[in-house]
Amino acid sequence: MGDVEQAITLIEDILNDHGVPRNVKSSIERTMEHLENEDDDVKISTLIGVLDEASNDPNLSLYARTKIWDVVSKLEELNK
């Protein structure tokens, strides 16, 4: 499984977590849509920025925050 597929799988885990606030879920859903659309020319660094901002939400659980960081880590591998 490639890094993009692993990132998408991690994102799906986050979206299925009922403890994640709606505003964070919407940011994460947009990120997943961009990753799934291969024709999309959004830069990986932009997606990393969106996820980083989402991870700073004070209402986010530690578990979900760690999962977001895992996704960011996968995306940073793609950005090299």
C-alpha positions in Angstrom: 0.0 0.0 0.0 1.4 3.4 -1.0 1.7 6.5 1.2 -1.4 8.1 -0.2 -3.5 5.0 0.5 -2.1 4.8 4.0 -2.9 8.4 4.6 -6.5 8.0 3.3 -7.0 4.9 5.6 -5.8 7.0 8.6 -8.1 9.8 7.6 -11.0 7.4 7.4 -10.2 6.2 10.9 -10.3 9.8 12.1 -13.6 10.5 10.4 -15.2 7.4 12.0 -14.2 8.7 15.5 -17.3 10.1 17.1 -15.2 12.3 19.4 -13.8 14.5 16.6 -15.6 17.9 16.3 -17.5 18.7 13.1 -15.3 21.6 12.1 -12.2 19.3 12.2 -14.0 16.6 10.3 -14.9 19.0 7.5 -11.3 20.0 7.2 -10.2 16.4 7.1 -12.8 15.5 4.6 -11.6 18.2 2.2 -8.1 16.9 2.6 -9.2 13.4 1.8 -11.1 14.6 -1.3 -8.0 16.2 -2.6 -5.9 13.1 -2.0 -8.4 10.8 -3.7 -8.6 13.1 -6.8 -5.4 12.4 -8.7 -6.1 15.3 -11.1 -6.2 17.8 -8.3 -3.2 20.1 -8.3 -3.4 21.1 -4.6 0.0 21.0 -3.1 0.8 18.5 -0.4 2.2 21.3 1.7 -1.2 23.0 1.6 -2.9 19.9 2.8 -0.3 19.5 5.6 -1.1 23.1 6.7 -4.9 22.3 6.8 -4.3 19.2 8.9 -1.8 21.0 11.2 -4.4 23.7 11.8 -7.1 21.0 12.5 -4.7 19.3 15.0 -4.6 22.5 17.1 -8.3 22.4 17.8 -8.6 22.5 21.7 -11.7 20.2 21.6 -9.8 17.4 19.8 -8.9 14.2 21.7 -5.3 13.2 22.1 -6.0 10.0 20.1 -7.4 11.9 17.1 -4.6 14.5 17.3 -2.0 11.7 17.2 -3.8 10.2 14.2 -3.8 13.5 12.4 0.0 13.8 13.1 0.4 10.3 11.6 -1.4 11.5 8.4 0.9 14.6 8.3 3.9 12.4 8.6 2.8 10.3 5.6 2.1 13.4 3.6 5.5 14.8 4.5 7.1 11.6 3.0 5.3 12.4 -0.2 6.4 16.0 -0.2 10.1 15.2 -0.4 
